[in-house]
Amino acid sequence: MQFVSVREFRLGPGRVWARLRRERDLVVTSRGKPVAILSSAGESSIEDDLAALRRARALAAVDAVQKRSAETGRARLTPAEIGAEIRAARRRLRRA
């Protein structure tokens, strides 16, 4: 994984684009912390690339929810308990 700082990107965008062509993916950092991912794309594959990225994000979100439910004990809820939780959350939303 290759990193490029926001400052480096601002001061030498041509060098960053050249690196991106070589590396295909770069992590953009600000003050040493990741803030974005630059990924090379081709005109013919941009829609497929975006769809794959969205699928990966969705899978990561599902994994995070499953992990959190296991950590909090909610993974063992019965269908009736899940229904009660959903109804309670909907009631809270209606009041807000």
C-alpha angles and dihedrals in degrees: 000000000000124000132207125185123229087240092053089048092050095046099041112020093158091059090048092051090050090051090048091054089053099040100033091211132046130180112224114216133195116196089347096305124110113251105162146002122232113205126181115241137188126217092241096049105037096104092048091046092051092047091052091049091050091048091051091050091049092050091049090051092051090048091051092050092048092048092049092048090052091048093050096042093246091120088079096055117127120234089256091053091048090052090050091051091050092049091049092050091049091051090052091050093051090053093050 
